[in-house]
Amino acid sequence: MKKILKFGLGLIASATVAHVAYHTYKNMEENLLRELTDTIRKHFSGRQIDAVWIFEDPKDGALFEGGIVSENLAISFDIDAKTLEIFEKNEEQLIV
């Protein structure tokens, strides 16, 4: 009986640790994406921004790929999550 009780308590403790770790990671990820989005909006504040997108997974280290749609232009860029530096890659005219 003691072995079953110990096993059950160990299982509950493991599930609790996994649950806390998962939610902590998700909160960090949400905060990072929110900070990146705010930086992008500040960088392009001179334009009317219709849409902003960022890939959730970095393409290299802390370098995220993203883009905006602004006044019939699609602008793609990379943003470094460590330095919050934005590197514009190209602009494309959207056909409406």
KOLLOBA-570616 format. One record per residue: residue in three letters; chain; x, y, z of N, C-alpha, C, O in turn. Coordinates in pm, whole numbers, plus 50000, padded with zeros to 5 digits. Each point is the difference from the previous one (the first is absolute). Example, Ala and Ser with C-alpha at 12.3 -4.5 7.8 and 13.67 -1.06 7.14 Angstrom:
2
type:mol:n_east:n_north:n_up:ca_east:ca_north:ca_up:c_east:c_north:c_up:o_east:o_north:o_up
ALA:A:51319:49431:50780:49911:50119:50000:50090:50120:50000:50104:49998:50066
SER:A:49861:50107:49862:50082:50119:50006:49923:50109:50073:50051:50111:50017
% end
This chain:
96
type:mol:n_east:n_north:n_up:ca_east:ca_north:ca_up:c_east:c_north:c_up:o_east:o_north:o_up
MET:A:50082:49880:50000:49918:50120:50000:50086:50126:50000:49968:50098:49933
LYS:A:50144:49897:50144:50087:50118:50006:50064:50027:49863:50018:50116:49963
LYS:A:50016:49779:49963:50060:50019:49868:49902:50067:49906:50039:50088:49922
ILE:A:49837:49873:50083:49898:50061:49914:49980:50146:50037:49987:50085:49911
LEU:A:50012:49945:50218:49984:50139:50046:50118:50085:49956:49982:50113:49953
LYS:A:50139:49835:50064:50121:50074:49958:50000:50022:49849:50033:50108:49952
PHE:A:49929:49788:49973:49995:50012:49855:49898:50106:49958:50027:50081:49912
GLY:A:49856:49918:50151:49895:50098:49969:50044:50142:50033:49978:50092:49921
LEU:A:50084:49926:50195:50049:50134:50037:50111:50047:49906:50006:50118:49964
GLY:A:50080:49790:49996:50106:50035:49906:49943:50040:49864:50049:50093:49936
LEU:A:49849:49835:50023:49934:50030:49873:49933:50138:50004:50011:50078:49905
ILE:A:49922:49952:50205:49935:50131:50015:50104:50111:50004:49981:50105:49939
ALA:A:50129:49873:50134:50106:50101:50009:50062:50025:49862:50027:50114:49963
SER:A:49995:49780:49961:50058:50015:49866:49906:50076:49907:50044:50086:49924
ALA:A:49829:49883:50083:49901:50070:49917:49993:50147:50037:49985:50085:49912
THR:A:50025:49947:50216:49997:50139:50045:50121:50077:49949:49986:50113:49953
VAL:A:50131:49828:50055:50122:50065:49951:49991:50023:49850:50036:50107:49951
ALA:A:49917:49794:49976:49986:50014:49854:49899:50110:49966:50023:50078:49908
HIS:A:49869:49929:50165:49897:50101:49977:50056:50141:50024:49978:50090:49918
VAL:A:50092:49929:50191:50058:50131:50033:50105:50039:49897:50004:50114:49956
ALA:A:50081:49791:50005:50104:50030:49901:49939:50038:49865:50047:50094:49936
TYR:A:49849:49835:50022:49934:50030:49873:49940:50140:50000:50018:50075:49905
HIS:A:49909:49959:50201:49936:50131:50005:50101:50113:50015:49978:50109:49948
THR:A:50131:49868:50121:50106:50100:50010:50061:50026:49863:50022:50115:49963
TYR:A:50006:49778:49963:50055:50013:49865:49903:50075:49909:50042:50089:49926
LYS:A:49830:49877:50077:49901:50067:49916:49989:50148:50033:49986:50082:49910
ASN:A:50019:49954:50218:49995:50141:50039:50122:50075:49948:49987:50112:49952
MET:A:50131:49826:50057:50121:50064:49947:49989:50020:49850:50037:50105:49948
GLU:A:49911:49794:49983:49984:50008:49854:49902:50111:49962:50027:50075:49906
GLU:A:49861:49935:50163:49901:50105:49973:50058:50138:50025:49976:50092:49923
ASN:A:50100:49923:50186:50061:50129:50030:50102:50040:49894:50008:50117:49962
LEU:A:50070:49786:49990:50098:50028:49895:49931:50044:49872:50040:50100:49939
LEU:A:49856:49828:50019:49929:50038:49878:49932:50136:50014:49994:50075:49903
ARG:A:49955:49956:50217:49939:50131:50023:50106:50111:49992:49975:50106:49942
GLU:A:50143:49868:50115:50107:50099:49994:50049:50021:49856:50027:50113:49960
LEU:A:49984:49779:49964:50040:50012:49860:49896:50079:49920:50036:50085:49919
THR:A:49838:49886:50104:49893:50071:49929:50000:50149:50034:49983:50083:49912
ASP:A:50037:49951:50215:50006:50140:50040:50118:50071:49935:49987:50115:49956
THR:A:50127:49818:50037:50119:50058:49935:49975:50023:49852:50040:50103:49945
ILE:A:49895:49802:49990:49969:50013:49857:49906:50118:49977:50020:50079:49908
ARG:A:49878:49933:50176:49905:50111:49985:50069:50135:50021:49967:50098:49933
LYS:A:50128:49910:50160:50076:50125:50020:50088:50030:49879:50008:50114:49955
HIS:A:50058:49782:49993:50090:50018:49886:49926:50052:49876:50050:50085:49927
PHE:A:49830:49863:50051:49922:50039:49883:49888:50096:50038:49896:50002:49934
SER:A:50123:50078:50169:49893:50089:50048:49966:50111:49900:49893:50059:50009
GLY:A:50195:49969:49899:49972:50101:49899:49906:49952:49891:49957:50079:49916
ARG:A:50010:49796:50085:49911:49941:49899:49870:49955:50064:49993:49976:50121
GLN:A:49906:50012:49797:49874:49940:50047:50018:49848:49989:50017:49948:49890
ILE:A:49980:49982:50222:50021:49856:50002:49865:49930:49995:49916:50018:50088
ASP:A:50064:49901:49808:49876:49924:49986:50011:49862:50064:49902:49949:50054
ALA:A:50218:49989:49940:50020:49867:50058:50147:49983:50036:50089:50052:49932
VAL:A:49935:49874:50175:50136:49965:50044:50003:49849:50018:49907:49941:50054
TRP:A:50201:49996:49900:50015:49856:50024:50144:49970:50038:50094:50063:49952
ILE:A:49921:49838:50136:50131:49952:50045:49992:49848:50011:49905:49947:50057
PHE:A:50193:49985:49887:50006:49856:50020:50032:49972:50146:50084:50068:50059
GLU:A:49848:49834:50001:50019:49969:50141:50135:49937:50028:50054:50014:50110
ASP:A:50001:49915:49793:50129:49934:50019:50109:50082:49932:49984:50040:49885
PRO:A:50127:49986:50184:50109:50076:49938:50065:49918:49889:50008:49878:50007
LYS:A:50037:50193:49889:50062:49926:49890:50147:49973:50027:50057:49906:49944
ASP:A:50007:50176:50142:50141:49978:50032:50029:50067:50134:50000:50123:50009
GLY:A:50024:49800:50094:50030:50056:50132:49883:50082:50052:49894:49945:50030
ALA:A:50126:50186:49981:49894:50089:50049:49945:50087:49888:49939:50104:50026
LEU:A:50081:49856:49849:49956:50078:49884:49865:49950:49951:49988:49888:49951
PHE:A:49910:50197:50064:49865:49964:49959:49970:50067:49866:50047:50110:49972
GLU:A:49875:49822:49947:49957:50054:49871:49859:50054:50015:49916:49939:50067
GLY:A:50058:50175:49871:49867:50058:50010:49973:50093:49884:50078:50008:49904
GLY:A:49811:50062:50105:49963:50094:49895:49881:50082:50041:49932:49972:50098
ILE:A:50043:50133:49823:49881:50083:50020:49935:50024:49865:50063:49988:49895
VAL:A:49811:50046:50110:49928:50047:49883:49961:50143:50032:49935:50028:50101
SER:A:50106:50064:49810:49978:50141:50023:49972:50070:49868:50087:50008:49914
GLU:A:49792:50043:50072:49963:50082:49884:50039:49934:49868:50075:50059:49921
ASN:A:49877:49821:50053:50027:49925:49877:50146:49960:49983:50043:49972:49888
LEU:A:50034:50026:50221:50138:49952:49998:50014:49885:50099:49946:50006:50110
ALA:A:50125:49890:49850:50036:49892:50091:50150:50014:50027:50081:49991:49908
ILE:A:49954:50031:50217:50139:50019:50038:50041:49882:50086:49939:49973:50104
SER:A:50165:49955:49853:50049:49889:50081:50131:50041:50066:50075:50082:49947
PHE:A:49951:49859:50169:50117:50038:50079:50039:49886:50092:49925:49904:50018
ASP:A:50193:50110:50040:50046:49914:50109:50013:50088:50122:50038:50117:49989
ILE:A:49933:49829:50129:50016:50076:50124:50078:49913:50098:49967:49883:50021
ASP:A:50136:50176:50037:50083:49931:50098:49936:50016:50137:49982:50113:50047
ALA:A:49983:49778:50018:49931:50005:50129:50092:50049:50111:49952:50051:50101
LYS:A:50179:49934:49883:50093:50045:50105:50021:50150:49996:49996:50066:50105
THR:A:50025:49989:49776:50029:50143:49987:49879:50082:49956:50004:50123:50005
LEU:A:49890:49809:49952:49878:50064:49946:50031:50085:49877:49934:50101:49974
GLU:A:50167:49857:49951:50038:50067:49876:49918:49942:49885:49981:49879:49993
ILE:A:49972:50208:49917:49920:49955:49887:50082:50017:49872:50057:50106:49975
PHE:A:49948:49788:49945:50072:50000:49873:49897:49982:49889:49951:49889:49979
GLU:A:50016:50218:49951:49902:49992:49892:50059:49924:49883:50113:50027:49959
LYS:A:49811:49876:49987:50049:49918:49890:49950:50052:49866:50080:50024:49910
ASN:A:49790:49993:50076:49947:50051:49874:49860:50054:50016:49931:49975:50099
GLU:A:50030:50102:49800:49864:50055:49991:49939:49952:49870:50066:49998:49896
GLU:A:49808:49963:50110:49929:49958:49880:49869:50075:49992:49929:50016:50099
GLN:A:50040:50029:49781:49873:50067:49975:49890:49896:49992:50013:49901:49928
LEU:A:49880:50120:50147:49886:49908:49995:49902:50047:49891:49973:50120:49987
ILE:A:49977:49787:49939:49904:50030:49894:49860:49984:50059:49965:49892:50048
VAL:A:49958:50212:49947:49865:49997:50059:49896:49992:49892:49881:49996:50030
% end
